[in-house]
Amino acid sequence: MILNYIKIALRFFKHNLIYSLINLIGLTFGLTCSIICLLHINYEFSFDMFHSNYKNIYRLVDGNPNDKEYWAKMSAPLPVVLKENFPEVIEYVRVARFSYSPEVVVKSGNSSFLENNILLVDPSFLKVFDFKLTQGDVNKVLSSPQSALITQSNVKKYFGNENTLGKVININDRFNYTITGIIEDAPFNSHLEFDFLISFENLNEIYGEGHLTSWGQLNWWAYVLLADNKRNNFESSITNFLRKEHDVNSNVYLQPLKDIHFQGNRGNQKASYSMVYIYVFSAIAISVLFIACINFINFINALSGKRLKEVSLRKTFGANRSNIILQFITESVIMSLTALMIAFVIVYYVLPVFNSILNNNITLGFINQRHILITGLLAVLVGIISGAYISFYMASFSITNILKGITTKSYQNLTFSHILIIAQFAISSILIIFSTQIFKQLAYIGKMDVGFNKESVVSMPIYGKQLGNKIEVFKKEVAQISTVINVSTSRFIPGFPNENTTLNWQGKPEGRFWFYRIHSDADFLETMDFEFIEGSIDELKQLPEGEVRYIVNEKVLKITGWDTGYKKFLDDVEIGGVIKNFNFQSVHKDIAPLVIKVINKRNYNQVFIRISPNNTSETISKIKGRFNQIFPDIPFEYNFLDDQLRRLYKAEYNASKVVNFISLISILIALFGVFALISLKVKERTKEIAIRKVLGVSLKSLFYLLTKSFNKLLLLGCLISWPIAFYIIRSWLRNFSYKIPISFIDFALTALAILLVIQIVISTQIMRVYRSNLASKLRHE
């Protein structure tokens, strides 16, 4: 019996090939988009969960009582003391970047490269985390301060096909390390990224004496591996213990390893991923699938009107109600399962493109058997629901009513079909409105005044041993280029602050107050074009070598309660000026109190050059020539500052691309549905159109007659979408401290655009029928 139903279904698809293909394509597109969104969500949730002990691994974070954020870095002795005094701590590991600066120079033989992922780690790193060695002894590879691990992908880059173990690398022309092991590359879904691992015991040698034992330097990440079910007792005891035993005024909390990827703490190793986008992608997956399912149901409903005679014949020859219901359900399930199989094939080939857009490494492996089962059941459920609805409806008619033709009118008046069309237009409208608002917010971020001039600024790292006055020489040489406006140095890249500190001042109230601190020369303030409220750049340029001044922003005055900061002191350092607030972080966050530590001729390793916007490539070429003359052993690499700042909004740009694409797919699916439904509607009313044409009804009147019902449904769908879209957009914009106003003009324009596109689709079908030989249609009646 089932085989017979399948044969009938295939025969029906063949006889209605165009409409069946449109239906299949729409559902396939919807399933494809939903599967891709599901893969992306699973990928984001998979971060750091490949570690076998991920449920018991926590990062220590410091709570700031003055805001709702946490500082992700701790002092070096903290985890050591915790393990010594708390049996709950099985193991700890400390992690630090090799340098305050983002990049360092690594040499091997005659080859040198700039690297930005060199970490200092304790030997326990390989015990706490499940990063696997491919060569070397896990108990010995980091036992010596001069030992280093290299990732598998970097072996060939540095050593070719030679034996790697025992080779020596040099970092920044100062430190030599011996390769004692090769480690697998960190997976894409790891918040820890590294190219080399070096013993944490080198901290004092690299950063200066005392850092390993200093409680005041909160610049290193610390992790603890706890025994099962010991978090609550341990966490509640840490703060009191530190205050009582070590006089450390910290509020230490435990951050689960699996939560690090989603929590945007200050000092994170890697940019966090907002849970907002998990909700966005989840909503998109459900919405597009819902649109496709609505289309699918409406298609079947529309086509079923052509099968009333088939139903009457089946009933005449003895088919009962259940036979008819099962037949329609079989056809729908075949269609939905076919769409699902095609969708998986498309996903397989589309994923590389999706990965390149989002810079991810998502594979079908992120869908497990449970997901496949759920997806398959969902496809079957869609088929059953869509088939059952129309089959129950058609099976309810008697043969007499079908032959009398009284079902046509009642079928056309089905309110359920109208509700589905309204829902389809509403969801499409929401997606399009949301995508336009993302675009406008990103455009606003790109053009907003961040408090300094980010345009036409080139940044480049310079590292090496005994640079002496070479950086000052380089500054003078580059300054002589006619298209160079200003040259400066700093240990900070705008948008990426990496140092947080507490400071004292006269009259300071109880409690800790956090300040961001950056280091630069006086020229940096001029290069960035900061606006001074008190003090001047000229005064700072005259500072003797080695003398220090603080430059503070307006937020510092608010924290300290000062009316003026000029000539006052923070931690015994004189304040040499006050500048207007500027966005030194992303615009997701409010402006925080900032201190700029100005010391001239300090050989900071990040050079900033403001150039003329004209002849950019020629200017870069001249800068490179002078760079290679003065630093022949250092690779020349540069970035434009505005490009670096744009990376702060990677998640938003990626979401914008995906939402735009999905919005396009959703409107295409909706257009498929409108095209097929209007085609069927026009075909059903061909006789009526012919009679009206013979009677002299104009094309305009005919167009209005056939489209008014669709237009009402479309406008109603758009109106329903507006409050929902407003709520979604407002929730998303809460992620930004600086945001665009929500304009209902955009909502109206979206509705107008959808209406216009729908009219074009409908008009093509009406024109085709109107211009055909309608007399022949009447001749057959």
C-alpha positions in Angstrom: 0.0 0.0 0.0 2.8 2.4 0.9 4.6 1.7 -2.3 1.4 2.5 -4.2 1.2 5.9 -2.3 4.8 6.6 -3.2 4.1 5.9 -6.9 1.1 8.2 -6.9 3.1 10.9 -5.2 5.9 10.7 -7.8 3.3 10.8 -10.6 1.7 13.9 -9.1 5.2 15.6 -8.7 5.9 14.8 -12.4 2.6 16.2 -13.6 3.1 19.4 -11.5 6.9 19.6 -12.0 7.3 23.4 -11.9 5.3 23.9 -8.8 6.8 20.9 -7.1 10.3 22.1 -7.9 9.5 25.6 -6.5 8.1 24.0 -3.4 11.2 21.8 -3.0 13.6 24.6 -3.6 11.9 26.8 -1.0 12.0 24.2 1.7 15.5 23.2 0.8 16.8 26.7 1.2 15.0 27.0 4.5 16.5 23.8 5.8 20.0 24.7 4.5 20.0 28.1 6.3 18.7 26.5 9.5 21.3 23.7 9.4 24.1 26.3 8.9 22.8 28.4 11.8 22.7 25.3 13.9 26.2 24.4 13.1 27.4 27.9 13.9 25.6 27.8 17.3 27.1 24.4 18.1 30.5 25.7 17.2 30.3 28.6 19.5 29.0 26.5 22.4 31.8 24.0 21.8 34.6 26.4 22.9 37.0 24.8 25.4 34.7 21.8 25.9 37.2 19.5 24.2 39.2 19.4 27.5 38.3 16.3 29.5 38.2 18.3 32.8 36.5 21.4 31.4 33.7 21.2 34.1 36.3 21.5 36.8 38.6 24.1 35.3 38.1 27.7 36.3 39.8 31.0 35.5 40.4 33.3 38.4 38.9 36.7 37.8 39.0 39.9 39.9 35.6 41.6 40.6 35.5 45.4 40.4 33.1 46.7 43.0 32.6 49.9 41.0 31.2 48.3 37.9 29.7 45.0 36.7 32.8 43.8 34.8 35.6 41.6 35.9 39.3 41.8 35.3 40.6 38.5 33.8 44.2 38.8 35.0 45.6 38.1 38.4 48.9 38.3 40.2 51.5 35.6 39.8 51.7 34.3 43.4 47.9 34.0 43.8 47.3 30.5 42.3 50.4 29.2 44.0 49.2 30.3 47.4 45.7 28.9 46.7 47.1 25.4 45.9 49.2 25.5 49.1 46.3 26.3 51.3 43.2 24.7 49.7 43.0 21.0 49.2 40.2 21.6 46.7 42.8 22.9 44.2 44.3 19.9 42.4 46.5 21.9 40.1 47.0 25.5 38.8 48.5 27.0 35.7 49.5 30.6 35.0 49.6 32.0 31.5 51.1 35.2 30.2 51.9 36.8 26.9 55.6 37.0 26.1 55.4 40.8 25.8 53.1 43.7 26.6 53.3 44.5 22.9 51.1 42.4 20.6 53.9 41.0 18.4 57.5 39.8 18.8 60.2 38.8 16.4 61.2 35.1 16.3 64.4 34.0 14.6 65.7 30.6 13.6 68.8 30.6 11.5 68.4 33.1 8.7 64.6 33.2 9.0 62.7 35.6 11.1 58.9 36.1 11.6 56.6 38.3 13.5 54.5 36.3 16.0 51.7 37.4 18.3 50.8 34.2 20.1 53.8 33.3 22.3 52.7 32.3 25.8 54.5 31.8 29.0 53.0 28.8 30.9 53.6 26.6 33.9 54.7 23.0 33.2 51.2 22.0 34.6 49.7 23.5 31.4 49.8 20.1 29.7 48.2 18.4 32.7 45.3 20.9 33.2 44.5 21.3 29.5 44.2 18.5 26.8 46.7 19.9 24.3 48.6 16.9 22.9 52.3 16.6 22.3 53.3 14.9 19.1 57.0 14.8 20.2 58.6 15.2 23.6 58.0 14.0 27.2 55.0 15.7 28.8 56.9 15.7 32.2 60.1 17.3 30.9 59.3 19.6 28.0 58.8 22.7 30.1 60.9 21.7 33.1 63.8 24.1 32.1 63.4 27.9 31.8 65.2 27.7 28.5 62.8 25.2 27.0 60.1 25.9 24.4 57.3 24.1 22.6 56.4 24.8 19.0 53.1 24.0 17.3 52.9 21.5 14.5 52.0 24.1 11.9 55.1 26.2 12.7 57.6 23.4 12.4 57.9 23.5 8.6 57.8 27.3 8.7 60.9 27.6 10.8 62.8 24.3 10.3 61.6 22.8 7.1 62.1 19.0 7.1 64.9 19.1 9.6 64.7 17.4 13.0 63.1 20.1 15.2 64.0 18.9 18.7 67.1 20.6 20.0 66.8 23.5 17.6 67.2 27.0 19.1 64.9 30.0 18.5 65.7 33.6 19.4 63.0 36.1 20.4 63.4 39.8 20.1 67.1 39.4 19.6 67.4 38.9 23.4 66.2 35.5 24.5 67.3 32.0 23.3 65.2 28.9 23.8 65.6 25.3 22.9 62.8 23.4 21.3 62.0 20.4 23.6 58.7 19.3 22.1 56.1 19.7 19.4 52.5 20.3 20.3 49.4 20.1 18.2 47.9 23.4 17.1 45.2 24.7 19.4 41.7 24.0 17.9 39.7 26.9 16.5 37.3 26.5 19.4 39.9 27.3 22.0 40.1 30.6 23.8 43.8 29.9 24.2 45.8 30.5 21.0 49.5 29.9 20.8 52.4 29.3 18.4 55.1 28.8 21.0 54.9 27.8 24.7 57.7 28.9 27.0 58.3 28.3 30.7 56.6 30.8 33.1 59.7 30.9 35.1 61.1 33.4 32.6 58.6 36.1 33.8 61.1 38.0 35.8 63.7 37.9 33.1 61.3 39.2 30.5 59.2 41.7 32.5 61.6 42.6 35.3 62.6 41.4 38.7 59.8 40.9 41.3 56.9 40.1 39.0 56.8 36.4 40.0 56.2 37.4 43.7 54.3 40.7 43.2 50.7 40.9 44.4 50.2 44.2 42.7 50.8 43.2 39.1 47.5 41.9 37.8 48.8 41.1 34.4 48.7 37.3 34.1 45.9 34.7 33.6 45.5 32.1 36.2 43.5 28.8 36.1 42.8 26.2 38.7 41.7 22.6 38.4 39.3 21.7 41.2 38.1 18.5 42.7 34.5 17.5 41.8 31.8 19.7 43.3 34.1 21.9 45.3 33.5 25.2 43.6 31.0 26.9 46.0 32.9 26.3 49.2 36.2 27.2 47.6 35.0 30.4 45.9 33.4 31.7 49.1 36.6 31.3 51.0 39.2 32.9 48.7 38.5 36.6 49.3 38.5 36.3 53.1 41.6 34.2 53.0 43.5 36.7 50.9 42.5 39.7 53.0 43.3 37.9 56.3 46.5 36.1 55.4 48.1 38.3 52.7 46.4 41.7 53.1 45.3 41.5 49.5 42.1 43.6 48.8 40.8 41.5 45.9 37.4 40.1 45.1 38.3 36.8 43.5 35.7 34.8 41.6 35.8 31.5 39.6 34.9 31.7 36.0 34.0 28.3 34.4 36.2 27.5 31.5 33.2 27.0 29.2 31.9 30.5 29.9 35.1 32.4 29.0 34.2 32.5 25.3 30.9 34.3 26.0 31.9 36.7 28.8 33.6 39.9 27.7 35.8 40.4 30.7 38.5 43.0 30.5 41.9 41.5 29.8 40.6 38.5 27.8 43.0 36.5 25.7 40.6 36.5 22.8 37.6 38.6 21.8 34.5 37.2 23.4 31.4 36.2 21.5 28.2 37.8 22.8 25.3 35.5 23.7 23.2 38.1 21.9 24.4 36.6 18.6 23.5 33.1 19.8 20.0 34.3 20.3 20.1 36.1 16.9 21.3 33.0 15.0 18.8 30.8 16.9 16.0 33.1 16.0 17.1 33.3 12.3 17.3 29.5 12.1 13.7 29.1 13.5 12.4 32.0 11.4 13.7 30.9 8.1 12.6 27.3 8.7 9.2 28.6 9.7 9.0 30.7 6.5 9.9 27.7 4.4 7.4 25.5 6.2 4.7 28.1 5.7 5.5 28.2 2.0 5.5 24.4 1.9 2.0 24.2 3.5 0.6 27.0 1.3 1.9 25.2 -1.8 0.3 22.0 -0.9 -2.9 23.8 0.0 -3.0 25.6 -3.3 -2.2 22.5 -5.3 -4.8 20.5 -3.5 -7.6 22.5 -5.2 -6.7 20.7 -8.4 -7.1 17.3 -6.8 -10.7 17.4 -5.8 -11.8 15.2 -8.7 -9.1 12.8 -7.8 -10.4 12.6 -4.3 -14.0 12.1 -5.5 -12.9 9.2 -7.8 -10.9 7.6 -5.0 -14.0 7.7 -2.8 -16.1 6.4 -5.6 -13.8 3.4 -6.0 -13.9 2.6 -2.2 -11.1 4.7 -0.7 -11.9 5.7 2.9 -11.0 8.8 4.8 -7.8 7.3 6.3 -6.6 6.2 2.8 -6.8 9.8 1.5 -5.2 11.2 4.6 -2.3 8.8 4.4 -1.8 9.5 0.7 -1.4 13.2 1.2 0.8 12.8 4.2 3.1 10.4 2.3 3.5 12.9 -0.5 4.4 15.7 2.0 6.9 13.6 3.9 8.6 12.5 0.7 9.0 16.1 -0.3 10.3 17.3 3.1 12.8 14.4 3.4 14.0 15.0 -0.2 14.5 18.7 0.7 16.5 17.7 3.9 18.8 15.4 2.0 19.5 18.0 -0.7 20.0 20.6 2.1 22.8 18.5 3.7 24.5 18.2 0.4 24.4 22.0 -0.1 25.6 22.6 3.4 28.6 20.4 2.7 29.7 22.5 -0.2 28.7 25.9 1.2 30.4 25.5 4.6 33.9 26.4 3.3 32.5 29.7 2.0 30.7 30.3 5.3 33.9 29.6 7.2 35.9 32.0 5.1 33.3 34.8 5.7 33.2 34.2 9.5 36.8 33.0 9.8 35.7 29.9 11.5 36.5 26.2 11.1 33.0 24.7 11.2 32.5 21.2 9.8 29.6 18.8 9.6 31.2 17.1 12.6 29.6 19.7 14.8 26.3 18.0 14.1 26.1 14.7 16.0 23.7 11.8 15.7 21.2 13.4 18.0 21.1 16.5 15.9 20.6 14.5 12.7 17.8 12.5 14.3 16.1 15.7 15.5 16.5 17.3 12.1 15.1 14.2 10.3 12.2 14.1 12.7 11.5 17.8 12.2 11.4 17.2 8.4 9.0 14.3 8.9 6.9 16.4 11.3 6.7 19.3 8.7 5.6 16.8 6.1 3.0 15.2 8.4 1.6 18.6 9.6 1.3 20.1 6.1 -0.1 16.9 4.6 -2.5 16.2 7.5 -4.0 19.7 7.4 -5.1 19.6 3.8 -5.8 15.8 3.8 -8.2 16.2 6.7 -9.8 19.1 5.0 -10.3 17.4 1.6 -11.3 14.1 3.1 -14.2 15.8 4.8 -16.0 16.6 1.6 -18.7 14.3 0.2 -18.6 13.2 -3.4 -21.8 15.1 -4.1 -20.4 18.4 -2.9 -17.2 17.9 -4.9 -19.2 17.3 -8.1 -21.4 20.3 -7.4 -18.3 22.4 -7.1 -19.3 24.1 -3.9 -15.9 23.5 -2.3 -13.9 26.0 -4.3 -15.3 29.0 -2.6 -14.9 27.6 0.9 -11.4 26.6 0.1 -10.5 30.1 -1.1 -11.9 31.6 2.1 -9.7 29.5 4.4 -8.4 31.9 7.1 -5.6 29.5 8.1 -3.9 30.0 4.8 -4.1 33.8 5.2 -2.6 33.6 8.7 0.3 31.6 7.3 0.9 34.2 4.6 0.8 37.1 7.1 3.3 35.2 9.4 5.6 34.7 6.4 5.6 38.4 5.4 6.0 39.4 9.1 9.1 37.3 9.6 10.7 38.4 6.3 10.0 42.0 7.3 11.7 41.5 10.7 14.8 40.0 9.2 15.1 42.7 6.6 14.6 45.5 9.1 17.1 44.0 11.5 19.7 43.6 8.7 19.3 47.3 7.7 19.7 48.4 11.4 22.9 46.4 11.8 24.2 48.0 8.6 23.3 51.5 9.9 24.9 50.9 13.3 28.1 49.6 11.8 28.2 52.6 9.4 27.7 54.9 12.4 30.5 53.2 14.3 32.8 53.7 11.3 32.0 57.4 11.1 31.5 58.4 14.7 33.9 60.7 16.4 35.9 58.5 18.8 37.9 61.4 20.3 41.0 61.0 18.2 41.9 61.0 14.5 42.1 57.3 13.4 42.5 58.0 9.7 45.7 57.7 7.8 47.7 56.4 10.8 50.2 53.5 10.1 51.2 51.3 13.0 54.2 48.9 13.0 56.0 46.9 15.6 59.8 47.1 16.1 61.7 44.6 18.3 65.3 43.8 18.9 68.2 43.7 21.2 70.2 46.8 22.1 68.1 49.0 19.9 69.8 52.0 21.6 68.7 55.2 19.8 67.7 53.4 16.6 64.0 54.0 17.1 64.7 57.7 17.7 66.9 57.7 14.5 64.0 55.9 12.6 61.5 58.6 13.8 63.8 61.4 12.6 64.4 59.7 9.2 60.7 59.0 8.6 59.7 62.5 9.7 61.8 63.9 6.8 59.5 62.2 4.3 57.3 65.0 2.9 54.1 63.0 3.1 54.7 62.1 6.8 52.9 64.4 9.2 54.0 62.9 12.6 55.8 60.0 14.1 55.5 58.6 17.6 55.9 55.5 19.8 53.8 53.7 22.3 53.2 50.4 24.0 49.5 50.6 23.2 47.3 50.2 20.2 44.1 52.2 20.4 41.2 49.9 20.9 43.3 47.2 22.6 44.2 48.3 26.2 46.2 45.7 28.0 47.0 47.2 31.4 44.7 47.8 34.3 45.9 49.3 37.6 44.9 50.9 40.9 46.2 54.3 41.8 46.2 56.4 45.0 45.7 60.2 45.4 45.3 62.6 48.2 41.8 62.4 49.7 41.1 59.0 48.0 38.0 57.3 49.6 38.0 53.7 50.8 37.9 51.0 48.2 39.7 50.2 45.0 39.4 52.3 41.8 40.5 50.8 38.5 42.3 52.8 35.8 43.5 51.8 32.4 47.1 52.8 31.8 49.0 53.1 28.6 52.6 54.1 27.9 53.8 56.4 25.2 56.0 59.3 24.3 54.7 62.9 24.0 54.6 62.7 20.2 51.9 59.9 20.5 49.5 62.5 21.9 50.1 64.7 18.8 49.9 61.8 16.3 46.5 60.7 17.7 45.3 64.4 17.8 44.0 64.3 21.3 42.2 67.4 22.5 43.9 69.0 25.6 41.8 70.7 28.3 44.8 71.4 30.5 48.5 71.3 29.8 50.1 71.1 26.3 52.0 68.8 24.1 54.9 71.3 23.8 55.4 71.2 27.5 55.5 67.4 27.4 58.0 67.3 24.6 60.4 69.2 26.7 60.5 66.6 29.4 64.1 65.4 30.2 64.8 61.8 29.2 63.5 59.4 31.8 61.2 61.9 33.6 57.5 60.8 33.9 54.2 62.6 33.6 50.7 61.4 33.7 48.1 62.6 31.2 44.5 61.8 32.3 41.1 61.9 30.7 38.0 63.7 32.0 36.7 60.4 33.5 39.7 60.5 36.0 38.6 63.9 37.2 35.1 62.5 37.8 36.5 59.5 39.8 38.8 61.6 41.9 36.3 64.5 42.4 38.8 67.1 41.1 37.8 70.3 39.3 41.3 70.4 37.8 43.9 67.7 37.5 46.9 69.7 36.2 49.9 69.5 38.5 48.2 67.2 40.9 49.6 63.7 41.7 48.6 60.1 41.2 50.9 57.6 43.0 53.5 60.4 43.4 53.5 61.1 39.6 52.7 64.6 38.5 49.8 65.1 36.1 51.0 67.0 33.1 47.7 67.5 31.3 44.1 66.6 31.0 42.6 65.5 27.6 39.0 65.1 26.5 37.5 61.6 26.8 38.1 59.4 23.9 37.1 55.8 23.0 40.2 53.8 23.7 38.1 50.6 23.7 35.3 49.5 21.5 32.1 51.5 21.6 30.4 48.5 23.2 31.7 50.0 26.5 31.5 53.4 28.1 34.6 55.4 28.4 36.7 54.4 31.4 39.2 56.3 33.5 42.5 56.4 31.6 46.1 57.4 32.5 48.7 57.9 29.9 52.2 57.5 31.2 54.4 59.7 29.2 58.2 59.1 29.0 60.2 60.4 26.1 62.9 58.4 24.3 61.9 55.1 25.9 62.1 52.9 22.8 58.5 51.8 22.9 58.0 49.0 20.4 54.9 50.2 18.6 55.5 53.0 16.1 52.7 55.2 14.9 53.0 57.3 11.7 50.4 59.8 10.5 50.7 60.2 6.8 49.1 62.2 4.1 46.1 60.5 2.5 47.6 61.2 -0.9 50.0 58.7 -2.5 49.7 56.2 0.3 51.5 53.4 -1.4 54.5 55.6 -2.3 54.7 56.8 1.3 54.6 53.3 2.7 57.4 52.3 0.2 59.6 55.2 1.5 58.9 54.2 5.1 59.9 50.6 4.3 63.1 51.7 2.7 64.2 53.6 5.8 63.0 50.8 8.1 65.1 48.2 6.2 68.2 50.5 6.4 67.9 50.9 10.2 66.5 47.5 11.1 67.8 45.1 8.5 67.1 42.0 10.6 63.5 42.8 11.5 60.6 42.0 9.2 58.7 45.0 8.0 55.0 44.7 8.8 52.4 47.4 9.2 48.7 48.0 9.7 46.4 50.9 9.2 44.9 51.9 12.6 41.3 52.2 11.2 41.6 48.6 10.0 42.8 47.4 13.4 39.9 49.2 15.1 37.5 47.6 12.7 38.5 44.2 14.1 36.9 45.2 17.4 33.5 44.7 15.6 34.3 41.4 13.9 31.2 39.7 15.5 29.0 42.5 14.3 30.4 42.5 10.7 30.0 38.7 10.6 26.5 38.8 11.9 25.7 41.5 9.4 26.8 39.3 6.5 24.9 36.3 7.8 21.7 38.3 8.5 21.8 40.0 5.1 22.3 36.6 3.4 19.5 35.0 5.4 17.2 37.9 4.8 17.8 37.6 1.1 17.0 33.9 1.3 13.8 34.5 3.3 12.5 37.0 0.9 13.4 34.7 -2.0 11.4 31.9 -0.3 8.5 34.2 0.2 8.7 35.3 -3.4 8.7 31.7 -4.5 5.5 31.2 -2.5 3.9 34.3 -3.9 4.9 33.4 -7.5 3.4 29.9 -7.2 0.3 31.0 -5.3 -0.5 33.8 -7.7 0.2 31.5 -10.7 -2.3 29.0 -9.4 -4.8 31.7 -8.5 -4.6 33.2 -11.9 -4.9 29.8 -13.5 -8.0 29.0 -11.5 -9.6 32.4 -12.5 -8.6 32.3 -16.2 -12.2 32.0 -17.3 -13.1 35.0 -15.1 -10.3 37.0 -16.4 -11.3 36.2 -20.0 -14.9 37.3 -19.4 -13.8 40.5 -17.7 -11.5 41.3 -20.6 -14.3 40.6 -23.1 -16.5 43.0 -21.1 -13.8 45.7 -21.3 -12.3 45.6 -17.9 -9.0 47.4 -17.9 -5.7 45.8 -17.0 -5.4 48.2 -14.1 -8.7 47.2 -12.6 -7.9 43.5 -13.1 -4.6 44.0 -11.4 -6.2 45.6 -8.4 -8.9 42.9 -8.2 -6.3 40.1 -8.2 -3.7 41.7 -5.9 -5.8 43.5 -3.2 -6.0 40.4 -1.0 -2.3 39.8 -1.2 -1.6 43.4 -0.5 -3.8 43.4 2.6 -2.0 40.4 3.9 1.4 41.8 3.2 0.6 45.2 4.9 -0.9 43.4 7.9 2.2 41.2 8.2 4.5 44.3 8.0 2.5 46.1 10.7 2.7 43.1 13.0 6.4 42.9 12.4 7.2 46.4 13.5 6.8 46.1 17.3 8.6 42.8 17.3 11.4 44.2 15.1 11.6 47.3 17.4 12.0 45.1 20.5 14.7 43.0 18.8 16.7 46.0 17.6 16.5 47.8 20.9 17.8 44.6 22.7 20.7 44.3 20.3 21.6 48.0 20.5 22.0 47.6 24.3 25.3 46.0 23.5 26.6 49.4 22.5 27.2 52.4 24.6 27.0 54.5 21.5 24.1 53.7 19.1 21.9 55.0 16.4 18.3 56.0 17.1 15.6 53.6 15.9 13.7 55.2 13.0 10.3 54.0 11.9 11.0 55.5 8.5 13.2 52.5 7.9 10.4 50.2 8.9 8.0 51.9 6.4 10.6 51.8 3.7 11.1 48.1 4.2 7.4 47.5 3.9 7.3 49.6 0.8 10.2 47.7 -0.8 8.6 44.3 0.0 5.3 45.6 -1.5 7.0 46.8 -4.6 8.9 43.5 -5.2 5.7 41.5 -4.6 3.8 43.7 -7.1 6.4 43.1 -9.7 6.2 39.3 -9.2 2.4 39.3 -9.3 2.2 41.7 -12.3 4.4 39.3 -14.5 1.9 36.5 -14.0 -1.2 38.7 -14.6 0.4 40.2 -17.7 1.2 36.8 -19.1 -2.4 35.6 -18.8 -4.0 38.9 -19.9 -2.0 39.0 -23.1 -2.7 35.3 -23.9 -5.4 34.2 -26.3 -8.3 34.1 -23.7 -10.9 33.5 -26.4 -9.6 29.9 -26.7 -10.2 29.5 -23.0 -13.8 30.5 -23.3 -14.3 28.3 -26.4 -13.6 25.2 -24.2 -16.4 26.2 -21.7 
